[in-house]
Amino acid sequence: MLVPIRRLALAFALCCALVVGTTAYADSRSASQHALGVSQPSPTPTEEERKLAKTRFAVDAGLAAGATYEWIVKPFKAGKFKKGHHGRTMALVKAGLAGAFAYNRLKAAVANAEADPALSKALAPLTAGIEGLKNLPHEFHRSDSPDATVNSYQDAITKVKDAGASAGAPVQDQVPSPQQLMSSP
């Protein structure tokens, strides 16, 4: 089926108009805020953010720990990642999603920890290790034996839990639903 050129041109023109319109709106909005003297949010956390920082940290780190244990560590210990195992592909897909979810939640936990001085100090040495988890979900599919990948996740989660406990924010595993795994940004 050939699509008439008029339809393609119309669709292209509409897309361009939407992009230009939204860009112009965003620019005019920031310019008007600047002209009115509206200040940008300050990087220092508010009192409420400081008060809830430990709770938010514990929830995000708990979700990351729960996802790691439920969909990465448990299947690994059960041998579901080995070649030839029935259901290996599905286990690897779930592990990849769980890895991306855990990375996302750990990044959120670190962002929440910045509002609390004790948590921020405890997590400072771990940020590089958490950043290192970024590409690990892809490693599940590439390697025949994902031992190192599973161990990397386990180590990062253990260190984050220990840092939280030392700063007064104990982390308990919370297993996210499959819908939460798939909806993580």
VENDAFEN-V857118 format. One record per pair of residues at least 6 apart in sequence whose C-alpha atoms are under 8 Angstrom apart, sorted by the first residue. I is the first residue (numbers start at 0). J is the second residue. D is the distance in Angstrom with one decimal. If there is no record, write none. Layout:
<<I/J/D> <I/J/D>>
This chain:
<<32/38/7.7> <43/114/7.7> <44/114/5.5> <48/114/6.4> <49/114/5.1> <49/115/5.6> <52/111/5.3> <52/112/5.8> <52/113/7.9> <52/114/5.8> <52/115/6.0> <53/111/7.5> <53/112/6.8> <53/115/7.1> <53/118/7.5> <53/167/7.8> <53/168/5.5> <54/168/7.2> <55/108/6.9> <55/111/6.3> <56/107/7.6> <56/108/4.5> <56/109/7.2> <56/111/5.6> <56/112/6.0> <56/168/7.6> <57/108/7.4> <57/163/7.5> <57/168/6.1> <57/169/6.5> <57/170/5.0> <57/171/7.3> <58/108/8.0> <58/170/7.4> <58/173/7.8> <59/104/5.2> <59/105/6.5> <59/107/6.6> <59/108/5.2> <60/104/6.4> <60/105/5.8> <60/108/5.8> <60/156/7.8> <60/159/7.3> <60/160/7.4> <60/170/6.5> <60/172/8.0> <61/170/5.4> <61/171/5.2> <61/172/4.5> <61/173/5.1> <61/174/8.0> <62/101/7.3> <62/104/6.9> <62/172/6.3> <62/173/4.9> <62/174/6.0> <62/175/6.1> <63/100/6.9> <63/101/4.1> <63/102/7.3> <63/104/5.6> <63/105/6.3> <63/156/7.5> <63/172/7.8> <63/173/7.8> <64/101/7.1> <64/156/5.9> <64/171/7.8> <64/172/5.3> <64/173/7.0> <64/174/7.8> <65/172/4.5> <65/173/4.6> <65/174/4.2> <65/175/6.8> <66/97/5.5> <66/98/7.7> <66/100/7.5> <66/101/6.4> <66/173/7.6> <66/174/5.5> <66/175/6.1> <67/94/8.0> <67/97/6.3> <67/98/6.8> <67/101/6.6> <67/152/6.9> <67/153/7.3> <68/153/8.0> <69/174/6.8> <70/90/7.5> <70/93/6.2> <70/94/5.3> <70/97/6.2> <71/93/8.0> <71/94/5.1> <71/97/7.1> <71/98/7.7> <71/149/6.6> <72/149/6.4> <72/153/7.6> <74/80/7.0> <74/90/7.1> <75/149/7.5> <78/84/7.7> <79/85/7.6> <79/86/7.1> <79/87/5.5> <79/90/6.5> <80/87/5.5> <80/90/6.8> <80/91/6.7> <80/144/7.2> <80/145/7.4> <81/87/7.0> <81/143/7.1> <81/144/6.6> <82/143/6.9> <91/139/6.3> <91/140/6.7> <94/136/7.2> <94/139/7.4> <95/136/4.4> <95/137/6.8> <95/139/6.6> <96/136/7.2> <96/180/6.1> <96/181/6.8> <97/180/6.2> <98/132/7.9> <98/135/7.1> <98/136/5.2> <98/152/7.9> <99/133/7.3> <99/136/6.1> <99/183/7.9> <100/180/5.8> <100/183/5.8> <100/184/8.0> <102/129/7.1> <102/132/6.3> <102/133/6.3> <103/183/7.2> <103/184/7.3> <105/129/7.0> <106/129/7.4> <109/119/7.5> <109/122/7.1> <109/126/7.6> <112/118/5.2> <112/119/5.1> <112/122/7.6> <113/119/4.9> <117/166/5.5> <118/162/7.4> <118/163/6.6> <118/166/5.4> <118/168/8.0> <121/162/5.3> <121/163/7.3> <121/165/7.4> <121/166/6.6> <122/159/7.1> <122/162/6.1> <122/163/7.8> <125/155/7.8> <125/158/7.4> <125/159/7.3> <128/155/6.6> <129/155/6.6> <132/151/7.5> <132/152/7.1> <135/148/6.3> <138/145/7.3> <138/148/6.8> <139/145/5.9> <139/148/7.1> <160/169/6.8> <160/170/5.6> <161/169/8.0> <163/169/5.5> <163/170/6.6> <164/170/6.9>>
